[in-house]
Amino acid sequence: MKNFFNKIAFAFQRFMYGRYGLDQLGYALLIFYSLVLIMANLFLKRPIWLDYLLMIVLILFYFRIFSKNVYRRSKENAYFMRFYNPLKNFIRKKRTRIKKMKDYRYFRCPKCKSELRVPKGRGKIEITCPSCHHKFERKS
């Protein structure tokens, strides 16, 4: 039985040779398909346009995986990543800020608008901005 699965895996590897495979845009399409569209399909009394949209996203997902035009697919992925990375970094920054909320306070420098982090519970302190060296007082 193990030999049978090894043969199938090898055959699939040979089939995928020279094809693009899965990337970040593929994962995003899959998440969009599974989370957004299927959930909307459950709550919207199955409109026909949503079924078509589901099929289009699924076809696009499989087309990208099995495509042999690797250069074109990698260009599409790079274009997607130009928009995705700033969003991902913004979410990561906000999540980190929420986790550290109990230990730190965040302020903006009134002069250069850079974000500064100071420890909480120190009373009224004088903060010096590391980028423009402007000094201002705030309660931590």
N, C-alpha and C positions, 0 to 999 in steps of 0.2 A: 504494500500500500504506500509506503514511504517512497519507493522508487517511482510510483505512478505520479505522485505530487511533484517530485523532483523533475520529471519529464515535462509536466505541465508548466512549471516555473521556468524551465529552460526554454521551452517553446515561446512563452510570453516574453522572455528576455530577448530572444531572437526577433520576435515581432516588433518590439519596441526599439530595436536598434535603429538609430538615425531619426527617431521621432522625438518631439520636443518634451513631452512628459508634463508633470505638474509643477507649477511655480506659484508665486504669491497671488498673481491675478487669478489663477485657477482656483486656489483656496478661497479667494474672495467671492468668486462666482458661485462656488459650492455653498459657502455660508449664506450668501444672498438667496440662493435657490432654496436651501433647506429652512433657514430661519424666517426670512421675510416673506417669501412668496407662498410657502406652504402654510404658514400661520395665517396669512391674509386669506388664503383659499378656504381655510376652516371657518373664518368669521364672516366672510362676505357672500355667503349663499352661492358659491361656485359660479361667478360670472365667467362667460366664455372668453373674454379678453385676457383674464388672468391665466386660464389654461394655455392660451397661445403664448403668453409671456413666459410661463413655466417651461414650455417646450423649447422656445427660442434660447433661453438661458442654458438649458440642459444640452441642447445641440451645440451651442457655442463652447460650453465646457468640454465636451468630448472632442470637438473639432480642434481645440487648442492642444489637448493632450496627444492626439494621434497625428498632428500635423508634422510634415517633414520639412517645412520651411522654418528652420530653427532661428535664422536671423530675424525674420519678421516677427515671430512670437516673442523673442527676447527684446525686440524694440518695443512691442506692445507692453511687455512687462515693465520695462524701464520707464515708459511713459506713465504707467499706473503707479509705480513706486515714487515718482516725483510728487504725486498728490497724496499718496498713502503715508509716506514717511513723516511729513510734518504733522499729520493728524495723529499718527501713532506716538510721536514724541510729545505732543501736547497732552494726550491722554495719560501717558506714562508720567509726565511731570505733575499733572494734577493728582494722580494716584499717590505718588511719592509725597506730595505736599499734604494730602489728607492723612497719610500714615504718620507723618512727623508733626501733625498739628498739636499734639499734646506736649511736645518738647520745645517747639520753635514757633516764633512769630515771623511773619513775612511783611516787609515794608518795601516801598518804592522810593528811590532817591528822588527828592523834589527837583534836582538839577538835571540829571542825566536819564532818569526814569528806569535805571537798572534795578532788578529785584534783589533784595538783601534779606538774609536769614539771620535772626538773632535768637539766643536762648530765651525761653519764657521764664517769667517770675523773677526778674532782676530789678524790678521797679522802673523808675525813670532813668534812662541811660542815654548817653550821647553816642550816636552811631556815625561812623566815618565810612563813607562810600569808598570801596577799594578801587573803583575805576576813575572817579573824578575828584576824590579826596574832599568832597563836600561834607560838612558836619551838620547834623541835625539831631534834635532830641525827640524821643518817643518813649512811651510807657510799654515795657515788655510784659 
